Amino acid sequence: MILTVTLNAALDITYRVDALRPQTTHRVAGVAERPGGKGVNVARVLHALGEPVLATGLAGGATGARIRRLLAGGGVREAFVPIGGESRRTLVVAAGDDEPTGFWEPGPRVTADEWDAFLGRYRELLADAGVAVLSGSLPPGVPRDAYAVLVGLAADAGVATILDADGDPAYLGVRAGPDVVKPNARELSALHGIILGRSVTVGTVDGAVDAAAAIRALGARSVVASLGPDGLLAAAGERVYRAVPAEHVAGNPTGAGDAAVAGLARGARTGQPWPERLRDAVALSAAAVAAPVAGELSLEEYERQRAAVTVTELR
Amino acid sequence: MILTVTLNAALDITYRVDALRPQTTHRVAGVAERPGGKGVNVARVLHALGEPVLATGLAGGATGARIRRLLAGGGVREAFVPIGGESRRTLVVAAGDDEPTGFWEPGPRVTADEWDAFLGRYRELLADAGVAVLSGSLPPGVPRDAYAVLVGLAADAGVATILDADGDPAYLGVRAGPDVVKPNARELSALHGIILGRSVTVGTVDGAVDAAAAIRALGARSVVASLGPDGLLAAAGERVYRAVPAEHVAGNPTGAGDAAVAGLARGARTGQPWPERLRDAVALSAAAVAAPVAGELSLEEYERQRAAVTVTELR
């Protein structure tokens, strides 16, 4: 079973309006709600693929209850640990063909007791897990080294870890030795910058290869960087791979990285060879971008994309 | 006891942001939530005044549960009838001193069985009520003559009614003979227009007096029109009154009409003479406008405003 961890779960709300006119009142034509947060997105993709998955994390209040109910309604097994605070909402206002306008609520404050309760539950859930996916931001109150602790506990239980995080929590997590780290281009630059102690902008494939090497030297067993339309760059074992989609896919990039992580998690669970694992991850990512609704993807589109991914060995 | 009816209850959410920039993502600096819908606002003002009040209506889903919990948390007794649909949210984005930007979700669809269940509950609650306040829009599925039915049932139970609604539901409700109808300037024009079968814009005090007379002729026992900063115009018994605040009050007009209705409801319950009733309604309205947070009001400000209201008999 794959265990996904979402410490800052969200209720993703989309408002459809004709046009966004600041300082006026809008009648919302359509409201869509889905359970969100990066780990939750990964769990939903894995469930769509028929993979056994369990979503855990922290969720609280009416919004937390709604997130859990929507997950269960979609058939995704969940074991979220309740907190006293109210889980956050992320609101997107979609107006015609305009770029969306987003409003991200701050996360709930988590108490030390709630964090301890989560660690207890996480330890229990690791017993049945083959892979743990650790994704997304930390809500206030959760210690900055949370991902380091979770990576360490998974290693103690013999469970592989995939870490998809940003900034200091990602840096501290990498030092604990996760099996896979999955930064996007911006996060790759940020991580490399923290390691080097200076500002870094990774702008080339060679630069990405250097950054991945630095992250592996810090503790990660492998690094898979998602470079948007340029696909994935992966440093694993003795090799460096690049996997690119056949064509530029137009659409909504929200959730594309999470779909790639789902592919990597499935590959880690089954011990899939890296080239095939990356092919899956790129195809899932492209299918997520092509989906009409952010966070959904079509298995047919995934199969179509899969046939067209190019995987090359750079080194 | 005063019974308030809110058939389209709402969760009022306010997002505070530095500036609204369309087609970008905003980190929300502050989130405020309060139970809303016009009847709920009336109930909260009455509760703040120490009046015995019970809030009923229709509420459903996670949002409905949150509305009820927030009401109870504020000490307001509630007996909402549950529905299967999700109650609506009304979101306001407040950016510095700009006018707010609002997003109103559509209301939930109400089934015939749910409406019947409400009517049963309403009949029971009328047994303990002195006044019933019927406020706001009708969600989809509730019959257009809902307010007419509720006015009739209240009359059968010997309970006075105050109707604050718009358009056809208001027109049909007036024909059933409520004790007080409380349109604002726009609603007054609309109601007079429906009665006359042509477009009407009430622009003068004489025009408002004519419109009020037409509404009384249609069935309302008395009419109190709220004219914004110009105060109230009331046609009741053999008299026409005007009640105006001492000064223009700067602030947020949201909820000012509901605060006025609360004053009228309390006056109806206690049989307060009309001039004093109107003085209270204007002062409560002005105190609501002056409040820093929409939907709140200070009793001190109410007392201060009350001393400064001018009530005159026009006829």
Interface residues (C-beta under 8 A of the other chain):
Chain A: Y15 V17 L20 R21 P22 Q23 T24 T25 H26 R27 V28 A29 V31 A62 T63 A65 R66 R69 L91 V93 A95 D98 E99 P100 T101 G102 F103 W104 E105 P106
Chain B: Y15 V17 L20 R21 P22 Q23 T24 T25 H26 R27 V28 A29 V31 A62 T63 A65 R66 R69 L91 V93 A95 D98 E99 P100 T101 G102 F103 W104 E105 P106
